[in-house]
Amino acid sequence: MALTLDRQTLYDLVWSKPAAYLAADYGLSDVALVRLCRSLDVPKPPRGYWAKVKRGRKLPHPPLPPDSMATRTHVVVRPRRERLPRPEPSTPAPGIPVADALRRPHPLVAHTAAAFKGVKPDSNGLLFPYGHGTLRVHVSEATRDRALRIMDALLKALEQRGYDIGITTGGPRETIVTVDGERLAVRMREHQLRVPHVMTPDEKRTFLAYGQEPYWKFDHKPSGKLRIGIVRPDYRITEATFSDGKRHPLECQVGDIVASLESIAARLQREQVERAEAQRRYQEEARRREEERRCLEVEEKRFERLREDAAHWREAKRLRAYLRAVERSKPAVQRDPESAAWFEWAWRRVEGFDPLTRREK
């Protein structure tokens, strides 16, 4: 479950307990914790710091450096977790047939088929349809019709289940399927084979004349095998991949793709609830730590006041002893008006200085 930390919070955490315990609390490694501190410019306790604190020493903390344009202010903490297998469908995958030819295709499929016309393959032999509202389908000329038929069956099946389908307008083009409020991208691409590069006539002439070999040693060419990936577009994380198999072509996996989209959406919703709960617990813990800090601060102020009162009381006793000694050396009958006024002021000042006799305002 991801958690967002700001610089001040991370600073308070790394100076509250040893790094090994803190990393364990948040499901991180020691190295990951060091990288978080470095990315936010947060100072860490030096080596041996906690051993000295355990022996009772009070060591100063270096202050948190001020923010700057080059300093990040927040970081997302993602605990380590075991690699999860492909999510199992919550319901049996329905058998969704793929037509032998495009008949009354889905509007996005029809628009993409029109965009394919006139497009020349790139150096790897793939076609990239351009234009607003085209699907993210990157395939060769040989597999173009097959890819469109598979996408047509998939989009129609998704719309029959009530899911919205659209194409992103800003940034990289994505085919977005909204399943129960979760946006997932569906990408189709043809797998590439890496083959040794064969020199062109120009490259041969250059090689014979100057001995200069081509810059690249390998070329890529279409394999004829299609692959569909389900991606979280906001984080660019691939959640599941479906590929052509020898006995299980992609046409037989359309139902599995639909079920996987539903399963992934359900899991993402659960993770969202878990993240919200984790954030709530974190905020509650932060409030508890703040309350403890405030209570400790109040306690320290009260104790400091007690020490000051004790010091004032001892000083008042010393001042009274001095005034009595002065009075014995100079009785009241021998005092002039100025001395009498001084004695009256001195006693009044000492009474106000003594915490046992002064009146609190």
ABEGO torsion letter per residue (X at the ends): XBBBBBAAAAAAAAAABBAAAAAAAAGBBAAAAAAAAAAAGBBBBBBGAAAAAAAGBBBBBBBBBBBBAABBABBBBBBBBBBBBBBBBABBBBBBBBBABBBGBBAAAAAAAAAABGBBBBAAGBBBBBEBGBBBBBBBAAAAAAAAAAAAAAAAAAAAAGBBBBBBABEBBBBBBBBGGBBBBBBBBBBBBBBBBBBBAAAAAAAAAAGBBBABABBBBBAGBBBBBBBBAAAGBBABBBBBBAABBAAAAAAAAAAAAAAAAAAAAAAAAAAAAAAAAAAAAAAAAAAAAAAAAAAAAAAAAAAAAAAAAAAAAAAAAAAAAAAAABBAAABBAAAAAAAAAAAAAAAAABAAABBBX
